[in-house]
Every structure is written in structure tokens, then in C-alpha cells.
Amino acid sequence: MNKVQLEGRLGRDPETKFTASATQITTVSLATSNDYKDKATGQYVKKPASWHSIVCFGDVAKALAEYRKGDIIHAEGKIQYEDWTDAEGKKRTGTKIICFSVELKTT
């Protein structure tokens, strides 16, 4: 099974494109927290965020396009790995989350 659930803040406003067949594609960067509470001291430890590339299609893309940088969302989807060669001829690997649902969270 390939399923992932993430909750975090949008790092930028969503970007939207359309395919030749008019399917909407929306992408955004999502930051998730790695902070935790140290059991020994009871203090919260701040860690750097993890960044995720989110891609949505169709109606889910339309919903995501309405959100803005800083909004907190819950996203569900699957992990997709990609390999490519960059402009300098180096082989690269990347990860995207292909979302099936997104929901705006209120604080």
C-alpha cells in the first residue's frame, strides 16, 4: 500500500496549470514540523521543518488553488519518486506527494 497523510503549512501560494485536455494541476510546497517534547526535560525541542512537493489534479487541484501561503492543510495521497538528469548532466532523484484529498485546517 502506498498512502501518506501530511499536515503542515503551505510554504508558498499554489501554482496552477492546465493540461491540453483542460485538467487542472496545482502544485505547492508543504512544511511539516519535526518538533518534539523531550521526555527527560519536558522541554519542546525545535527541529528544522521537512519540505514536501504536493501535486493535485482535477477537483482536488481546484480546492488547493484557493489556499494561500501560511495556511495549514491536511493532505492525503501517495508518494511518487522521479529520476531525471539536470542541465549539468547530473542524475537527480525527487519525491512528490500525489494528493487525493486536501482539507484546510483551522487553528
NORJO-V118988 format. One record per residue. N is the residue number from 0. RES is the residue in one small letter. PHI is phi in whole degrees, -180 to 180 (none if undefined). D_CENTER is the distance of its C-alpha to the mean C-alpha in Angstrom with 1 decimal. Layout:
N	RES	PHI	D_CENTER
N	RES	PHI	D_CENTER
This chain:
0	m	none	19.2
1	n	-119	15.6
2	k	-142	13.5
3	v	-136	10.6
4	q	-125	9.9
5	l	-131	7.6
6	e	-135	8.7
7	g	-172	8.2
8	r	-102	8.8
9	l	-70	7.6
10	g	-87	9.0
11	r	-160	10.6
12	d	-65	11.8
13	p	-61	10.3
14	e	-113	12.3
15	t	-121	14.2
16	k	-134	16.6
17	f	-129	19.0
18	t	-77	20.4
19	a	-60	24.2
20	s	-93	24.5
21	a	72	22.6
22	t	-77	19.4
23	q	-79	16.7
24	i	-125	13.4
25	t	-122	10.7
26	t	-124	7.9
27	v	-161	6.0
28	s	-100	4.9
29	l	-122	4.0
30	a	-100	7.2
31	t	-113	8.7
32	s	-81	12.5
33	n	-116	14.9
34	d	-66	18.0
35	y	-153	20.8
36	k	-99	24.4
37	d	-70	27.0
38	k	-65	29.5
39	a	-72	32.4
40	t	-102	32.2
41	g	77	30.3
42	q	-90	28.3
43	y	-81	24.6
44	v	-108	23.3
45	k	-88	20.6
46	k	-122	18.3
47	p	-61	15.9
48	a	-70	12.2
49	s	-98	9.9
50	w	-108	7.2
51	h	-129	4.3
52	s	-91	4.3
53	i	-109	3.4
54	v	-130	7.1
55	c	-128	9.5
56	f	-125	13.3
57	g	61	16.3
58	d	-63	16.6
59	v	-67	13.0
60	a	-62	12.2
61	k	-63	15.2
62	a	-65	14.0
63	l	-62	10.6
64	a	-62	12.9
65	e	-81	14.9
66	y	-83	12.6
67	r	-134	13.0
68	k	-48	12.1
69	g	95	12.6
70	d	-64	12.0
71	i	-97	11.0
72	i	-128	9.2
73	h	-111	9.4
74	a	-124	7.4
75	e	-125	9.5
76	g	-177	9.7
77	k	-132	10.9
78	i	-86	10.4
79	q	-129	11.9
80	y	-97	13.7
81	e	-134	15.3
82	d	-116	18.4
83	w	-155	20.0
84	t	-110	22.7
85	d	-80	22.2
86	a	-63	24.8
87	e	-92	26.8
88	g	84	27.0
89	k	-86	24.8
90	k	-78	22.9
91	r	-126	19.2
92	t	-131	16.6
93	g	-139	12.8
94	t	-129	10.1
95	k	-126	7.5
96	i	-105	6.1
97	i	-90	8.5
98	c	-89	8.3
99	f	-101	11.8
100	s	-155	11.5
101	v	-137	9.9
102	e	-141	12.2
103	l	-75	13.0
104	k	-99	14.4
105	t	-103	17.6
106	t	-97	18.9
